Amino acid sequence: MEYRRQVFSVDLLERYAAKGHGVITCMASGNDVIVLGTSTGWLIRHDFGVGDSYDVDLSSGRGDQSIHSIFVDPGGSHCIATVVGNGASDTYYMHAKWSKPRVLSALRGRVVNTVAWNRQQITEASTREVILGTENGQLYELFVDEKDKREKYVKFLFELSELPEAFKGLQMETATLNIGTRYYVMAVTPTRLYSFTGIGSLETIFASYVERAVHFMELPGEIPNSELHFFIKQRRAVHFAWLSGAGIYHGGLNFGAQNRSPNGDENFVENKALLDYSKLSDGGEVVKPSSIALSEFHFLLLIGNRVKVVNRISEQIVEELQFDQTSESASKGIIGLSIDASAGLFYAYDENSIFQVSVTDEGRDMWKVYLDLKEYAAALVNCSDSFQRDQVYLEQAEAAFSARDFFRAASFFAKINYALSFEEITLKFISIGEQDALRTFLLRKLDNLVKDDKCQIMMISTWATELYLDKINRLLLEDDSPENRNSEYQSIIMEFRAFLSDSKDVLDEATTMKLLESYGRVDELVYFASLKEQHEIVVHHYIQQGEAKRALNVLQKPSVSVDLQYKFAPDLIMLDAYETVESWMTRKDLNPRKLIPAMMSYSSEPHAKNETHEVIKYLEFCVHRLQNEDPGVHNLLLSLYAKKEDDSALLRFLQCKFGKGRSSGPDFFYDPKYALRLCLKEKRMRACVHIYSMMFMHEEAVALALQVDPELAMAEADKVEDDEDLRKKLWLMVAKHVVEQEKGTKRENIRKAIAFLKETDGLLKIEDILPFFPDFALIDDFKEAICSSLEDYNQQIEKLKEEMNDATHGADNIRNDISALAQRYTVVDRDEECGVCRRVILAAGADYQRARGYTTIGPMAPFYVFPCGHAFHAQCLVAHVTKCTDQNQAEYILDLQKQLTLMSVEPKESVNGGDDSIGSVAPVDKIRSQLDDAIASECPFCGDLMISEISRPFVLPEESYLVSSWEIMSKNVGSEKGISFVV
């Protein structure tokens, strides 16, 4: 297999890593930490993460001991090393923070070959449970806590008894369950792979294997160094590899599996395989690897001085790695490989140097590997771009096409974007006549297209529509059993409708409808029109099929324009009047006026006598429930009532006041003239009487009512209340009719006429109806009525006399009161005070010597006295009233006072000049009378002025000028002589 570039690369990390402490014998790594063991017993630690390095002598300076094995945990904090020499062995534990190691005395004399760390639970401060495998086939459990500076315990767990061999590799995994922690342990010897599992402590689990057999896999064969490795991904082991004598035994790990082996252990190994070493020799001598490292997809096998990289899936050698060794080291070769799972690095080492093996994009070509193996799902998972995925889909499609599985091939072809053109794929299916597979390809292609490819989506959808229609026609033409044809036919119809529903937004409406119409698929045409909200087509179809209810259901949808209701109303009401009207009554957005043509069309058809008139029902609903005010609606309802044999509904309608409760609204909305013509035409006389009355044509109403029922005429005549003459005239019309229509004996007719007079409540007298009787009627027949009438007149005359006497007496009383009023007076006490200024009324003073417009009498100032006893100086009363009254009244009072002042000065000038002063007396008295009325019509303390003062401030801001003006005016007239008078 050819690769674009090397996935694995080798770099020299340290040329002289032993630092002069002998040669390197072993190495371990974890989390960018490398720990070396040397032949002289030195432990050398390189921490590349922090750039630190130090060495520790574990041989106590003797130099005859070497480090046999060394182990580092994945975090790089804990280290275990075994030192051998002179037939003895010691195992040490050392923490990264310690300067000196700690010997594990319980393991003295035992050579530790392998260690299994508890990767899930180990921390920097604690090792938690660690399993150690020894050369003599024993397993021990170790627990060390860094803060204790010594091990907590070392426990014996297990020993191989059936075939004692050295443990060469150990791995451990744990899973936390509700009932405890489950341990999974794998251990290898040169010929066997053992597996242990159980819940509880390690000691308990291994103790259980005393009574039961251990599960193992045996692969005999010679191997220089048996090894076991787990590949860790996201802190969990996913697969393993065992370097055995027979080959590389590997497989997947599923620690959640519940598959049990016959001996009761859970078998957590899946997809097991054995890679034979002969595949690595290229036909030559088989050379077994001396060490192995495991990556996600590859084995790194150390063979001699080279590392062969073998793909774990294809089992093919993909690369060979060479090392830049010194001449000295090259002769002895590479000692081994080490894995740093935390950093994702691999290391190789010889006696002096350390080499780093880096991995770059290891899985980049795995899609091709899986594809060659026909493992398409795994190939897709490992594809990194759409081109690679196209290659996988293309191979899947070609394989299915070759196997004549055309529908499956169509699904895979639809996923291809670049590897094969759309035209090439479609021609493949057309060339072999697979229309159904072609349709499947188009549908799947639509699923994979992005929404931006609108043009392509529309074209493919249209093509798929035509293929569906072709399939439906072929099914109809096939000569097959009706049962099978019906089943497949219904299935494809349902599938086609589902396709139309999904593609309604991308299909061209006009083109699709033409296709459906050309193939004669009316039902599907209606279905698609419904999806596209072409409701007119749908409703028209249902009406043609006579399915009024389905058409109405379509029209009831909120998205349907109300105009369609009006358009199809004539057809629907003729098809099913009941359902149509019920549908109309559920909606409040309809304009009944626009439904009038449909309702008139329905009303013009003959109906059974007892059949419910649906139009009348709807119009009654509009008028009474919806309170419709359209004159056309009211006129139509009235016309339908008029055509009914029973006129009770018509009369009730005419008597309803539809505008009641509305301000300035009419009592009715129909045209009364039209109603009158219609009722006259249909000979609905009672209705005509009502309409005449409503139009205030009372004479016509009474005249027509007399032709129908005299009682109705009397009721109409009695309706007039505000016009006594008209009312009498109407009753005379009724009386004349009553007199003329009676056909009994003369005496009986006269009695009936007299009885009729009583019904008029005195409006008509006997003399009013006498002209209606024949001239030769005897007076004796009217004697009683005439006498009664004369008595009424006498009573009226007497009443009028009494009223005249009362009026004469009242006039005499008024004249007496007027004469007494001229002599009226009141007595003012000498100590009486002014109600405003609180000064004595009768006292003289400089401020009250004169007042404007008044003649002074002696030294007293003018004043007013009211019947209630309150007295006021004239000047004080004027000031008080102008202050307390409104502005207009105040200005009026001051203006009158000003006029009196001017007129009181002018006469003096006239006396000196001539006799003109005599003519000015009358105007002065008139103005003084007006002033008296303005200020003295009632007592300011007892009348309305005082009541209004309750809600007024003492001096309003806008009235302050009145006080000032009054003060100025009082000063101007203060020096004039006044005249006192008594009121």
Secondary structure, 3 states (H helix, E strand, C coil): CCCCCCCEEEEEEECCCCCCCCCEEEEEEECCEEEEEECCCEEEEEECCCCEEEEEECCCCCCCCEEEEEEECCCCCEEEEEEEECCEEEEEEEECCCCCCEECHHHCCCCEEEEECCCCCCCCCECCCEEEEECCCEEEEEEEEHHHCEEEEEEEEEECCCCCCCCCEEEEEEEEECCEEEEEEEEECCCEEEEEEEECCHHHHHHHCCCCCCEEEECCCCCCCCEEEEEEECCEEEEEEEECCCCEEEEEECCCCCCECCCCCECCEEEEEEECHHHHCCCCCCCCCCEEEECCCEEEEEECCEEEEEECCCCCEEEEEECCCCHHHHHHCCCEEEEECCCCEEEEECCCCEEEEEECCCCCCHHHHHHHCCCHHHHHHCCCCHHHHHHHHHHHHHHHHHCCCHHHHHHHHCCCCCCCCHHHHHHHHHHCCCHHHHHHHHHHHHHHCCCCCHHHHHHHHHHHHHHHHHHHHHHHHCCCCHHHHHHHHHHHHHHHHHHHHHHCCCCCHHHHHHHHHHCCCHHHHHHHHHHCCCHHHHHHHHHHCCCHHHHHHHHCCCCCCHHHHHHHHHHHHHHCHHHHHHHHHCCCCCCHHHHHHHHHHHHCCCCCCCCCCHHHHHHHHHHHHCCCCCHHHHHHHHHHHHCCCCCHHHHHHHHCCCCCCCCCCCCCCCCHHHHHHHHHHCCCHHHHHHHHHHCCCHHHHHHHHHHHCHHHHHHHHCCCCCCHHHHHHHHHHHHHHHHHHCCCCHHHHHHHHHHHHHHCCCCCCHHHHHHHCCCCCCHHHHHHHHHHHHHHHHHHHHHHHHHHHHHHHHHHHHHHHHHHHHCCCCCCCCCCECCCCCCECCCECHHHCCCCCCCCECCECCEEECCCCCEEEHHHHHHHHHHHCCHHHHHHHHHHHHHHHHHHHHHHHHHHHCCHHHHHHHHHHHHHHHHHHHHHCCCCCCCHHHHHHHHCCCCCHHHHHHHHHHHHHHHHHCCCCCCCCCC
